[in-house]
Amino acid sequence: MSFVVGPALCALLLRMPATLRVLVSLAILEVMMMGAALFLRDRAPAPSLVALWLGWVAACAMIAHALRRRIASPRARRWITVIAILATTLPWFGLATARLIG
């Protein structure tokens, strides 16, 4: 499910205009999610993991928006979008690898 929800959420965030207001909002969202993850770490591990993941999705979207503000080439902007959407799944590959090893 996370392999669908993460990319879909990132795609929705990337549909927003690449303005400074959006960049700042995504940065604040990312910091809030990291704070929530740290707060929930010992109390509720599963919601903490979800908060970390949502922070990661916000960070991917924020970086993609920052790059799209600087790069005007339509082809490059498409690749930025694709890479950002694919990057949202990376934490789950790490988690699966850790479970496989441990």
FIKE-752778 format. One line per field, with one value per residue (C-alpha): residue number from 1; residue in one letter; x, y, z. Coordinates in pm, 1 decimal. Layout:
! FIKE-752778
rovo = NUM / ...
bagu = A / ...
px = X / ...
py = Y / ...
pz = Z / ...
END
This chain:
! FIKE-752778
rovo = 1 / 2 / 3 / 4 / 5 / 6 / 7 / 8 / 9 / 10 / 11 / 12 / 13 / 14 / 15 / 16 / 17 / 18 / 19 / 20 / 21 / 22 / 23 / 24 / 25 / 26 / 27 / 28 / 29 / 30 / 31 / 32 / 33 / 34 / 35 / 36 / 37 / 38 / 39 / 40 / 41 / 42 / 43 / 44 / 45 / 46 / 47 / 48 / 49 / 50 / 51 / 52 / 53 / 54 / 55 / 56 / 57 / 58 / 59 / 60 / 61 / 62 / 63 / 64 / 65 / 66 / 67 / 68 / 69 / 70 / 71 / 72 / 73 / 74 / 75 / 76 / 77 / 78 / 79 / 80 / 81 / 82 / 83 / 84 / 85 / 86 / 87 / 88 / 89 / 90 / 91 / 92 / 93 / 94 / 95 / 96 / 97 / 98 / 99 / 100 / 101 / 102
bagu = M / S / F / V / V / G / P / A / L / C / A / L / L / L / R / M / P / A / T / L / R / V / L / V / S / L / A / I / L / E / V / M / M / M / G / A / A / L / F / L / R / D / R / A / P / A / P / S / L / V / A / L / W / L / G / W / V / A / A / C / A / M / I / A / H / A / L / R / R / R / I / A / S / P / R / A / R / R / W / I / T / V / I / A / I / L / A / T / T / L / P / W / F / G / L / A / T / A / R / L / I / G
px = 0.0 / 281.5 / 420.8 / 101.7 / 18.7 / 366.4 / 403.3 / 41.4 / 89.3 / 412.6 / 240.7 / -34.6 / 222.9 / 407.0 / 89.7 / 109.5 / 286.6 / 660.0 / 643.6 / 844.2 / 531.6 / 491.2 / 859.9 / 838.2 / 515.3 / 674.2 / 978.9 / 756.3 / 558.7 / 880.9 / 1011.0 / 674.1 / 671.4 / 1026.1 / 928.0 / 621.7 / 833.9 / 1077.8 / 794.8 / 622.5 / 940.3 / 909.8 / 534.3 / 405.3 / 663.6 / 424.1 / 287.9 / 645.0 / 743.7 / 449.7 / 550.2 / 907.4 / 778.9 / 546.1 / 840.6 / 1041.1 / 763.2 / 743.2 / 1121.8 / 1120.7 / 846.4 / 1026.5 / 1353.2 / 1169.1 / 992.2 / 1323.0 / 1482.1 / 1182.2 / 1204.7 / 1562.9 / 1541.0 / 1327.3 / 1372.9 / 1044.3 / 1231.1 / 1440.8 / 1132.1 / 959.9 / 1262.4 / 1268.3 / 904.0 / 962.2 / 1268.2 / 1090.0 / 792.7 / 1017.1 / 1225.7 / 924.6 / 951.3 / 1319.4 / 1267.2 / 1056.7 / 1334.2 / 1568.5 / 1316.5 / 1264.7 / 1640.1 / 1683.9 / 1412.0 / 1570.6 / 1912.3 / 1794.6
py = 0.0 / 242.6 / 187.4 / 346.5 / 604.5 / 762.4 / 826.3 / 943.6 / 1186.2 / 1316.0 / 1357.7 / 1560.5 / 1779.5 / 1831.3 / 1955.1 / 2262.8 / 2564.3 / 2578.5 / 2898.6 / 3002.7 / 2973.0 / 2607.3 / 2537.6 / 2689.0 / 2501.9 / 2170.9 / 2247.8 / 2319.9 / 2001.0 / 1800.6 / 1944.9 / 1884.4 / 1521.7 / 1466.9 / 1622.3 / 1399.3 / 1094.7 / 1179.5 / 1244.1 / 914.1 / 706.6 / 540.5 / 575.7 / 436.5 / 293.9 / 239.0 / 597.3 / 719.1 / 526.7 / 673.1 / 1025.2 / 962.5 / 839.2 / 1137.5 / 1364.4 / 1184.4 / 1230.1 / 1601.6 / 1632.9 / 1463.0 / 1696.4 / 1999.8 / 1913.8 / 1850.2 / 2186.5 / 2362.1 / 2200.5 / 2273.4 / 2641.9 / 2652.8 / 2432.7 / 2549.0 / 2256.2 / 2061.3 / 1733.8 / 1788.7 / 1890.6 / 1565.0 / 1365.5 / 1557.1 / 1464.9 / 1097.2 / 1072.2 / 1244.6 / 1010.2 / 703.0 / 830.4 / 815.7 / 435.6 / 420.8 / 397.5 / 84.7 / -87.7 / -12.9 / -146.5 / -464.6 / -515.3 / -468.6 / -724.5 / -967.8 / -936.9 / -929.5
pz = 0.0 / 82.3 / -265.9 / -399.3 / -132.9 / -117.6 / -490.0 / -513.3 / -224.2 / -377.1 / -715.0 / -546.7 / -372.3 / -701.0 / -868.6 / -649.1 / -798.6 / -727.4 / -524.7 / -222.8 / -8.2 / -109.4 / -41.2 / 305.9 / 377.9 / 277.5 / 491.9 / 792.0 / 727.9 / 712.3 / 1039.9 / 1208.4 / 1095.5 / 1222.3 / 1555.0 / 1575.0 / 1495.1 / 1772.4 / 2016.8 / 1931.4 / 1907.9 / 2251.1 / 2290.8 / 1961.6 / 1717.0 / 1424.9 / 1414.7 / 1457.6 / 1147.1 / 955.3 / 1064.0 / 947.4 / 615.1 / 568.4 / 647.1 / 379.9 / 123.3 / 209.8 / 178.8 / -163.3 / -284.7 / -140.4 / -316.5 / -642.8 / -615.7 / -547.1 / -852.6 / -1070.8 / -972.5 / -1102.4 / -1411.4 / -1702.8 / -1941.3 / -1971.9 / -2017.9 / -1704.7 / -1508.5 / -1607.0 / -1489.7 / -1161.7 / -1107.8 / -1188.4 / -963.7 / -674.2 / -704.0 / -715.4 / -422.0 / -190.4 / -186.3 / -84.6 / 294.0 / 252.0 / 58.7 / 348.3 / 598.7 / 394.6 / 368.2 / 744.0 / 812.0 / 567.8 / 729.7 / 1091.8
END
